[in-house]
Amino acid sequence: MTQGLSKPIAVSCGDPSGIGPDIILAAVATEGSALPPFACLGDPDQLSARASALGLALDVLPIAGAGAFTSPDNKVLSVIALSERFAEQPGEPTTAHAKGIIEAIERCVDGIVGGEFSAMVTAPIAKKPLYDAGFGYPGHTEFLGALAEKIDPKRSRPVMMIAGPDLKTVPVTIHIPLACVPNELHRADIEATIEIVNADFKARFGVPSPKIVVAGLNPHAGEGGALGNEDDALIAPAIAAMRTKGIEVRGPLPADTMFHAAARASYDVAICMYHDQALIPAKTLAFDDGVNITLGLPFIRTSPDHGTAFDIAGTGKARPDSFIAALRACEAMALAEAKVA
């Protein structure tokens, strides 16, 4: 096995009507042996059809399992076939693909647990086709959390981190309306997020003593209660409690002064209170090569930091940069975890 991994990374196909196939295929066609070793869980025929439509020079090789994995050295995409098959219809999502999309995710997790794979990268999925087919989870991350609970209930609290070369951010609350954030922000959640981030940075990023900063919720971190009391009543006590556990964490800090270059140099990761507070600076600095990393699980999962982009699926316009970055981040985390273990 190349690149230092003893087992390949599992890549779920995502929604086959989106750009998941495009970025997976383009990565192999353009990078070849420079990629970490991986096998895709998908439909070989559909992937072959998309490769032909995109005019990409590579071979799609059906394999029985990770043991038959072929390195991408010669621009070969190894594909483990799902029991479900996909129609090749870029830009036309359908509930008919839901079973296969879910199967791919489940088989990636099962493969890690069973020792076939070292970690997993998930290609983008769209929520509506899955919801319409009866999918009972808010999204990818929550579904992975449910799968993780069956493996290790103590490590089944997923925490989303957006990572780029210059900044890593973690939102405490994620996909909820901004108006709901103050009521959904709880001290226990802030503390749990800090603990998970600290533990995973030690175990999977090779950082012995992570430097963590925490953003305030309100302008100027509440300015002593003049601009809101959540910072003093919830966030500051959570930080103080974590410091008593030996975690190097500080805040709450005014969010408007946390993300310039000099500030970023003083910490490893920033914990934010809501979705856009975390994602706007992260995506501004690394729009094309940002990576979505899920912390807090008994397995490593990364994902491109973008969606299915149905409007450009099959056109050749999708860039594989974020997928390639997700593969490399996944590999680095797996190697770091193995070293710590």
C-alpha positions as CSV (number, residue, x, y, z in Angstrom):
1,M,0.0,0.0,0.0
2,T,1.4,3.4,-0.9
3,Q,1.3,6.7,1.0
4,G,1.9,5.0,4.4
5,L,-1.6,3.6,4.9
6,S,-1.9,-0.1,5.5
7,K,-5.5,-0.1,4.3
8,P,-7.2,2.1,1.7
9,I,-9.7,4.9,2.4
10,A,-13.3,4.2,1.7
11,V,-15.1,6.8,-0.5
12,S,-18.9,6.9,-0.6
13,C,-20.3,7.9,-4.0
14,G,-22.7,10.6,-2.7
15,D,-25.7,11.5,-4.9
16,P,-24.8,10.1,-8.3
17,S,-26.8,12.8,-10.0
18,G,-24.6,15.5,-8.5
19,I,-20.9,16.3,-8.9
20,G,-19.7,13.5,-6.6
21,P,-18.8,11.2,-9.5
22,D,-17.3,14.2,-11.4
23,I,-14.9,15.1,-8.6
24,I,-13.9,11.5,-7.7
25,L,-13.2,10.7,-11.4
26,A,-11.4,14.0,-12.0
27,A,-9.2,13.5,-9.0
28,V,-8.0,10.1,-10.3
29,A,-7.6,11.4,-13.8
30,T,-5.6,14.5,-12.8
31,E,-3.6,13.3,-9.7
32,G,-3.2,9.5,-10.2
33,S,-0.4,8.2,-7.9
34,A,-0.3,11.5,-6.0
35,L,-3.5,10.6,-4.3
36,P,-3.9,8.6,-1.0
37,P,-5.1,5.1,-1.7
38,F,-8.8,4.8,-1.9
39,A,-11.7,2.7,-3.2
40,C,-15.1,4.0,-4.1
41,L,-18.4,2.5,-3.0
42,G,-20.7,3.1,-5.9
43,D,-22.0,1.8,-9.3
44,P,-19.2,0.9,-11.7
45,D,-21.4,1.3,-14.8
46,Q,-22.7,4.7,-13.8
47,L,-19.2,5.9,-13.0
48,S,-17.8,4.6,-16.3
49,A,-20.6,6.4,-18.1
50,R,-19.9,9.6,-16.4
51,A,-16.1,9.3,-17.1
52,S,-16.9,8.8,-20.8
53,A,-19.2,11.8,-20.8
54,L,-16.6,13.9,-19.2
55,G,-13.8,12.7,-21.6
56,L,-11.6,11.6,-18.7
57,A,-8.7,9.3,-19.3
58,L,-9.0,6.6,-16.6
59,D,-10.2,3.1,-16.0
60,V,-13.1,2.1,-13.7
61,L,-12.2,-1.2,-12.2
62,P,-15.0,-3.2,-10.3
63,I,-13.5,-5.0,-7.3
64,A,-15.0,-7.5,-4.8
65,G,-13.6,-5.7,-1.7
66,A,-10.8,-3.7,-0.3
67,G,-8.5,-6.7,-0.5
68,A,-8.6,-6.4,-4.3
69,F,-7.9,-2.7,-4.2
70,T,-5.8,-1.4,-7.1
71,S,-3.6,1.7,-6.6
72,P,-4.5,4.8,-8.6
73,D,-1.0,4.8,-9.9
74,N,-2.2,4.0,-13.4
75,K,-5.2,6.2,-13.2
76,V,-7.5,3.4,-12.1
77,L,-10.6,4.0,-10.0
78,S,-11.3,0.9,-7.9
79,V,-15.1,0.6,-7.3
80,I,-16.8,-1.8,-4.9
81,A,-20.3,-2.3,-6.4
82,L,-23.3,-1.6,-4.3
83,S,-26.4,-3.8,-4.4
84,E,-28.3,-0.9,-5.8
85,R,-27.7,0.5,-9.2
86,F,-27.9,4.1,-10.4
87,A,-29.3,5.7,-13.5
88,E,-26.8,8.0,-15.2
89,Q,-28.8,11.2,-15.2
90,P,-26.6,14.1,-14.1
91,G,-28.5,17.1,-12.7
92,E,-31.7,15.1,-12.1
93,P,-31.8,13.9,-8.5
94,T,-34.3,11.2,-7.7
95,T,-35.6,9.3,-4.7
96,A,-34.8,6.1,-6.6
97,H,-31.1,6.6,-5.7
98,A,-31.8,7.0,-2.0
99,K,-31.2,3.3,-1.0
100,G,-27.9,3.2,-2.8
101,I,-26.7,6.5,-1.4
102,I,-27.4,5.3,2.1
103,E,-26.0,1.9,1.4
104,A,-22.7,3.4,0.4
105,I,-22.3,5.3,3.6
106,E,-23.2,2.3,5.7
107,R,-20.8,0.1,3.9
108,C,-18.0,2.5,4.4
109,V,-18.6,2.5,8.1
110,D,-18.9,-1.3,8.2
111,G,-15.7,-1.6,6.2
112,I,-13.8,0.5,8.8
113,V,-15.2,-1.4,11.7
114,G,-14.4,-4.7,9.9
115,G,-10.8,-3.7,9.3
116,E,-11.1,-3.3,5.5
117,F,-10.6,0.5,5.4
118,S,-8.6,3.0,7.4
119,A,-11.1,5.9,7.3
120,M,-13.8,7.4,5.0
121,V,-14.5,10.3,2.7
122,T,-18.1,11.1,1.8
123,A,-19.0,12.6,-1.5
124,P,-21.9,15.2,-1.3
125,I,-25.5,14.2,-0.8
126,A,-28.7,16.3,-1.1
127,K,-31.2,16.2,1.7
128,K,-34.5,16.6,-0.2
129,P,-34.3,13.3,-2.3
130,L,-33.4,11.4,0.8
131,Y,-36.2,13.1,2.9
132,D,-38.7,12.3,0.2
133,A,-37.6,8.6,0.3
134,G,-38.1,8.5,4.1
135,F,-34.6,9.3,5.4
136,G,-35.0,10.1,9.1
137,Y,-31.9,12.2,9.8
138,P,-31.3,15.9,9.4
139,G,-28.2,15.2,7.3
140,H,-25.0,13.3,6.7
141,T,-23.4,14.1,10.0
142,E,-26.3,13.1,12.1
143,F,-26.7,9.8,10.3
144,L,-23.0,9.0,10.9
145,G,-23.6,9.8,14.6
146,A,-26.4,7.3,14.7
147,L,-24.2,4.6,13.0
148,A,-21.4,5.5,15.5
149,E,-23.7,5.0,18.5
150,K,-24.0,1.3,17.5
151,I,-20.2,1.0,17.5
152,D,-19.3,3.1,20.6
153,P,-22.0,5.1,22.4
154,K,-19.3,7.1,24.2
155,R,-17.9,8.4,20.9
156,S,-21.1,9.1,19.0
157,R,-21.4,12.9,19.3
158,P,-20.5,14.3,15.9
159,V,-18.9,17.7,15.8
160,M,-18.4,19.5,12.5
161,M,-15.2,21.2,11.7
162,I,-14.4,23.2,8.5
163,A,-10.6,23.0,7.9
164,G,-8.4,24.9,5.4
165,P,-4.7,25.6,5.2
166,D,-5.0,28.7,7.4
167,L,-8.0,28.2,9.6
168,K,-10.1,25.5,11.3
169,T,-13.5,26.4,12.8
170,V,-16.1,24.5,14.7
171,P,-19.8,25.7,15.1
172,V,-21.5,24.6,18.3
173,T,-25.0,25.0,16.7
174,I,-25.3,24.1,13.1
175,H,-28.3,24.0,10.8
176,I,-30.8,26.0,12.7
177,P,-32.3,29.5,12.1
178,L,-30.2,32.3,13.5
179,A,-33.2,33.4,15.6
180,C,-33.2,30.1,17.4
181,V,-29.5,30.1,18.3
182,P,-29.7,31.8,21.7
183,N,-32.4,29.4,22.9
184,E,-30.5,26.3,21.5
185,L,-27.1,27.4,22.9
186,H,-26.4,25.4,26.2
187,R,-23.4,25.4,28.4
188,A,-23.2,21.6,28.3
189,D,-23.0,21.6,24.5
190,I,-20.2,24.2,24.6
191,E,-18.3,22.2,27.1
192,A,-18.8,18.9,25.2
193,T,-17.7,20.6,21.9
194,I,-14.5,21.9,23.6
195,E,-13.7,18.5,25.0
196,I,-14.2,16.7,21.7
197,V,-12.1,19.2,19.8
198,N,-9.3,18.9,22.4
199,A,-9.3,15.1,22.3
200,D,-9.4,14.8,18.6
201,F,-6.7,17.3,18.0
202,K,-4.5,15.2,20.3
203,A,-5.4,11.9,18.8
204,R,-5.9,12.7,15.1
205,F,-3.9,15.9,14.4
206,G,-0.8,15.2,16.4
207,V,-1.2,18.3,18.6
208,P,-0.2,17.5,22.2
209,S,-1.7,20.6,23.7
210,P,-4.2,22.2,21.3
211,K,-4.7,25.9,21.6
212,I,-8.4,26.6,21.4
213,V,-10.3,29.9,21.2
214,V,-14.0,30.4,21.6
215,A,-16.0,33.1,20.0
216,G,-18.6,35.1,21.8
217,L,-22.2,35.0,20.6
218,N,-22.9,38.8,20.7
219,P,-21.0,41.8,19.2
220,H,-17.9,42.5,21.3
221,A,-18.6,39.2,23.2
222,G,-21.5,40.9,24.9
223,E,-19.4,43.9,26.2
224,G,-20.0,43.0,29.8
225,G,-23.7,42.3,29.4
226,A,-24.5,45.6,27.6
227,L,-25.0,43.7,24.3
228,G,-26.4,40.5,25.6
229,N,-25.8,38.2,28.6
230,E,-25.1,34.8,26.9
231,D,-21.4,35.4,26.8
232,D,-21.1,36.0,30.5
233,A,-23.8,33.6,31.6
234,L,-23.1,30.6,29.3
235,I,-19.9,30.8,27.3
236,A,-17.5,32.1,29.9
237,P,-18.4,29.6,32.6
238,A,-18.1,26.7,30.1
239,I,-14.6,27.9,29.2
240,A,-13.6,28.3,32.9
241,A,-14.8,24.7,33.5
242,M,-12.7,23.3,30.7
243,R,-9.6,25.2,31.9
244,T,-9.9,23.4,35.2
245,K,-9.6,20.2,33.2
246,G,-6.3,21.3,31.8
247,I,-7.6,22.3,28.4
248,E,-5.8,25.3,26.8
249,V,-8.9,27.3,25.9
250,R,-9.6,31.1,26.0
251,G,-12.5,33.4,25.3
252,P,-15.2,34.4,24.7
253,L,-13.6,36.6,22.2
254,P,-15.2,39.2,19.9
255,A,-15.8,37.3,16.6
256,D,-14.9,40.4,14.5
257,T,-11.2,40.3,15.6
258,M,-10.6,36.6,15.7
259,F,-9.8,35.7,12.1
260,H,-7.2,38.1,10.8
261,A,-3.7,36.6,10.2
262,A,-2.1,37.7,13.5
263,A,-5.0,36.4,15.5
264,R,-5.1,33.0,13.7
265,A,-1.4,32.5,14.4
266,S,-2.2,32.3,18.1
267,Y,-4.5,29.2,18.0
268,D,-5.1,25.9,16.4
269,V,-8.9,25.9,16.1
270,A,-11.7,28.4,16.8
271,I,-15.0,27.3,18.3
272,C,-17.9,29.4,17.1
273,M,-21.5,29.7,18.3
274,Y,-23.4,29.3,15.1
275,H,-23.1,28.1,11.5
276,D,-22.2,31.3,9.6
277,Q,-20.0,32.6,12.4
278,A,-17.8,29.6,11.7
279,L,-18.2,29.0,8.0
280,I,-18.0,32.5,6.6
281,P,-14.3,33.0,7.6
282,A,-13.4,29.4,6.8
283,K,-14.9,29.5,3.3
284,T,-13.6,33.0,2.6
285,L,-10.0,31.7,3.3
286,A,-10.4,28.3,1.6
287,F,-13.4,28.2,-0.7
288,D,-12.0,25.7,-3.2
289,D,-9.9,23.5,-0.9
290,G,-11.7,23.6,2.4
291,V,-12.6,20.2,4.1
292,N,-15.5,19.2,6.2
293,I,-14.2,17.0,9.0
294,T,-16.4,15.2,11.6
295,L,-14.9,15.0,15.0
296,G,-16.2,13.0,18.0
297,L,-16.7,9.7,16.2
298,P,-15.0,6.3,16.6
299,F,-13.9,6.5,12.9
300,I,-12.4,9.2,10.8
301,R,-14.6,11.0,8.3
302,T,-13.9,13.9,6.0
303,S,-15.9,15.4,3.1
304,P,-15.5,18.1,0.5
305,D,-16.8,21.4,1.8
306,H,-19.5,21.9,-0.9
307,G,-22.7,20.4,-2.0
308,T,-24.0,18.3,-4.9
309,A,-24.1,21.2,-7.4
310,F,-26.7,19.5,-9.7
311,D,-26.6,22.5,-12.1
312,I,-23.0,21.6,-13.2
313,A,-23.0,17.9,-12.8
314,G,-21.7,16.1,-15.8
315,T,-20.5,19.3,-17.5
316,G,-16.8,19.1,-16.5
317,K,-17.0,22.4,-14.6
318,A,-16.7,20.8,-11.1
319,R,-13.3,21.2,-9.5
320,P,-11.9,18.2,-7.5
321,D,-9.7,20.4,-5.2
322,S,-11.9,20.0,-2.1
323,F,-12.3,16.3,-2.6
324,I,-8.5,15.9,-3.0
325,A,-8.0,18.0,0.1
326,A,-10.5,15.8,2.0
327,L,-8.6,12.6,0.9
328,R,-5.3,14.1,2.1
329,A,-6.7,15.3,5.4
330,C,-8.3,11.8,5.9
331,E,-5.0,10.2,5.3
332,A,-3.1,12.5,7.6
333,M,-5.6,12.0,10.4
334,A,-5.4,8.2,10.0
335,L,-1.6,8.2,10.1
336,A,-1.6,10.5,13.1
337,E,-4.1,8.3,15.0
338,A,-2.1,5.2,14.2
339,K,1.0,6.9,15.5
340,V,-0.7,7.9,18.8
341,A,-2.1,4.4,19.2
